[in-house]
Amino acid sequence: MELMNIGVLASGRGSNFQAIIDAIESGSLKARIVLLISDNPNAFAIERARKHDIEPLVMLPSQFGTRNDYYKAVVRELRIREVGLVVLAGFMRIIGKPLIEAYRNRVMNIHPALLPSFPGLHGQKQAQDYGVRISGCTVHFVDEGMDTGPVIIQAAVPVAFEDTEESLAERILKLEHKIFPEAIRLFSEGRLEVIGRKVKIAGAAPDKSFLVFPPLD
Ligand code: GRF
């Protein structure tokens, strides 16, 4: 079977990007990352790409006339490399229409809260400030809204009164690194079907052992 080509967009440290690289290198995810696009020339994700022989491409929105021009150019780069799935791994921008339309239900994002709670920036801080007992992370397809697209996988963690934004973010991040490669794997196996705003997962249920209250170490 032909390997699926993945294009990753990242703005920062890229730990989720790394988790996907690791899943591919360990053989649990059968796909190949053909491009890393970053809007930040100082993103640590670029170092990670170089280390793993993935082509890094810095694309600054300021070099393009409009937001649409920027995303048209992004789509061009993705298409040249025959990318089948676009992964937003800490890409800190609202995605423009040209990309969403060209890759409808083929752009995935990870959000550090249980959507539809706490969308937008600082999902972990929002959850902690609100005082919820449970938070977590969500992998979803990207649509025109802010963190509103069809949900693929979610994982939950408990929130303690004593938590800080940092301690909660760290707990959530460990699960991000599990569910993001898992969602990509399901996609790569052709097992995700979007029906309305819901996602149906075909075949055997994915490993749910980490979905609820994982033990904290
Ligand atoms: C993660 O918390 C992710 O949920 C959010 O941005 C952060 C990116 O972290 N979208 P990293 O760059 O993957 O380490």
Residues whose N, C-alpha, C, O or C-beta is under 5 A from the ligand:
A	BS01	GRF	G12 R13 G14 S15 N16 F17 A89 G90 I110 H111 P112
